[in-house]
Amino acid sequence: MLMDQDQKTALDPRWQAVMSRDRSADGTFVYAVRTTGVYCRPSCASRRANPRNVGFFASPDAAEAQGFRPCLRCNPRGQSPAQANAVLVAAACRMIEEAEEMPSTEDLARRIGLSTFHFHRQFKAVTGMTPRRYGAAHRAARVRDALASGASVTAAIHEAGFGSASRFYDGADSAIGMAASAFRKGGEDAVIRFALAQSALGAILVASTDRGICAISMGDDPEPLLAELQDRFPKAQLIGGDDAFEALVARVVAFVEAPGQGLDLPLDIRGTAFQQRVWQALRDIRAGETVSYAELAARIGSPAAVRAVAGACTANKLAVVIPCHRVVRNDGALSGYRWGVERKRELLDREATR
């Protein structure tokens, strides 16, 4: 039985990209509508065309060679609206980073030429957080840098642009992981228990504060794993695990060997508000499943923040427990992994087998 044009178009994967307005497909092809004489990028927000009137072209040049003209709404020959918004948001980020004090959302919107509502919505879509949260995260980073260089706590707080010390201290623990005075001293007075073990995936380091497990790292050799922990907190009190801690480490190793079985242990997870959202979404992915970075961004309600999502995956310090190994590229291929792509492949194979 022969298929008509409607059926052929409907089965074409490019049409599915058009129907879902898939931004990741932009640049791979354009589609043209015969009844309007216009061609668009896949993500165009224009009214859906009848599939019988649609044709696909590899490039704008190919579409124009057949007499079609570019859509004025999605601008297929230049920047898409999403790309243009990303450029404006990037400019706003630079304004926040260079300001001595956090600018208001209204002021930022006025300076880049958008309404306050539209700016706020676009900023959150691109970065995954509000302008105010972005500013707080940037100021926290400035505090960390100042403290690490030897500045006093008071000087670091004011140099970072916090209007008052109380505003910094309200979120200091989650922002820098400990009291500012302890961070300035390289983790002095902080007690971190750790142990090294071996598994089928190589060396494993497990570290824990009084709150719970704060690091699970993997590598070919144990020495670099311990050196990384020491570099993070050079003056912290690192204590080798006792029998009880060794039993905890054994549970972690068993979990790494069979990651589908679950691990019910207290965790000390610290990061920005956006990182926390990404890490929680990662923990909601079931063993044996994978998602793309774009899908993960959509799950947390920030579909344009794909790069920020990838950055949060890279910042994860709890291997397997926060399963960033379950995130793959849009085409299903394995991308970078903090602890090595081969370990990522092995973990996915083990989960698929179970």
SULWOHU-V629825 format. One record per backbone hydrogen bond with DSSP energy under -1.0 kcal/mol. NH is the residue of the N-H (numbers start at 1). CO is the residue of the C=O. E is the energy in kcal/mol with one decimal. If there is no record, write none. Layout:
nh/co/e
NH/CO/E
NH/CO/E
This chain:
nh/co/e
8/4/-2.2
9/5/-2.6
10/6/-2.5
11/7/-1.6
15/12/-1.2
16/12/-1.3
17/13/-1.6
18/14/-1.8
19/15/-2.8
20/16/-1.8
22/17/-2.6
25/22/-1.3
26/23/-1.3
28/25/-2.2
30/57/-2.6
31/40/-2.2
32/55/-3.1
33/38/-2.7
34/53/-3.0
37/33/-2.3
39/69/-2.3
40/31/-3.1
44/41/-1.9
53/50/-2.3
54/51/-1.3
55/32/-2.3
57/30/-2.8
63/59/-1.7
64/60/-2.7
65/61/-1.9
67/64/-1.7
68/63/-1.9
69/37/-2.5
71/39/-1.9
75/71/-1.2
78/75/-1.7
84/80/-2.8
85/81/-2.5
86/82/-2.2
87/83/-2.0
88/84/-1.8
89/85/-2.8
90/86/-2.4
91/87/-1.9
92/88/-2.1
93/89/-2.5
94/90/-2.0
95/91/-1.9
96/92/-2.3
97/93/-2.5
98/94/-2.1
99/95/-1.1
108/104/-2.3
109/105/-2.5
110/106/-2.2
111/107/-2.2
112/108/-1.5
114/109/-2.5
119/115/-2.9
120/116/-2.5
121/117/-2.2
122/118/-2.6
123/119/-2.9
124/120/-1.9
125/121/-1.9
126/122/-2.1
127/123/-2.6
128/124/-1.8
134/130/-2.6
135/131/-2.5
136/132/-2.2
137/133/-2.5
138/134/-2.4
139/135/-2.6
140/136/-2.2
141/137/-1.9
142/138/-2.0
143/139/-2.2
144/140/-2.4
145/141/-2.3
146/142/-2.4
147/143/-2.9
148/144/-2.4
149/145/-1.4
150/147/-1.3
151/146/-2.3
156/152/-2.7
157/153/-2.1
158/154/-2.1
159/155/-2.7
160/156/-1.5
161/158/-1.1
162/157/-1.8
169/165/-2.6
170/166/-1.8
171/168/-1.4
175/171/-1.9
176/172/-2.8
177/173/-1.2
183/179/-2.4
184/180/-2.6
185/181/-1.1
186/183/-2.1
187/182/-2.7
190/187/-2.2
192/237/-2.5
193/208/-2.5
194/239/-2.2
195/206/-1.7
197/204/-2.5
199/202/-1.8
202/199/-1.8
203/219/-2.0
204/197/-2.7
205/217/-2.4
206/195/-2.4
207/215/-2.4
208/193/-2.7
209/212/-2.3
213/266/-2.4
214/207/-2.1
215/207/-1.5
216/317/-2.5
217/205/-2.3
219/203/-1.9
226/222/-1.9
227/223/-2.5
228/224/-2.1
229/225/-1.6
230/226/-2.4
231/227/-2.4
232/228/-1.6
233/229/-1.5
235/186/-2.7
236/233/-1.4
237/190/-3.2
238/236/-1.1
239/192/-2.4
241/194/-1.9
246/242/-2.8
247/243/-1.9
248/244/-1.6
249/245/-2.6
250/246/-2.1
251/247/-1.5
252/248/-1.9
253/249/-2.8
254/250/-2.3
255/251/-2.0
256/252/-2.4
257/253/-2.3
258/254/-1.7
261/258/-1.8
265/263/-1.1
268/213/-3.1
276/272/-2.6
277/273/-1.7
278/274/-2.2
279/275/-3.0
280/276/-2.2
281/277/-2.0
282/278/-2.2
283/279/-1.9
285/282/-1.5
289/286/-2.0
291/326/-2.3
296/292/-2.4
297/293/-2.3
298/294/-2.0
299/295/-2.1
300/296/-1.3
301/298/-1.5
302/297/-2.6
305/302/-2.1
309/305/-2.1
310/306/-2.3
311/307/-2.2
312/308/-2.0
313/309/-2.1
314/310/-2.0
315/311/-1.7
319/216/-2.2
321/319/-2.7
322/318/-2.2
324/322/-2.5
326/323/-1.8
327/324/-1.4
328/291/-2.7
329/333/-2.6
332/329/-2.1
340/337/-2.5
344/340/-1.7
345/341/-2.7
346/342/-2.2
347/343/-2.6
348/344/-2.3
349/345/-2.4
350/346/-2.4
351/347/-2.3
352/348/-2.5
353/349/-2.1
354/350/-2.0
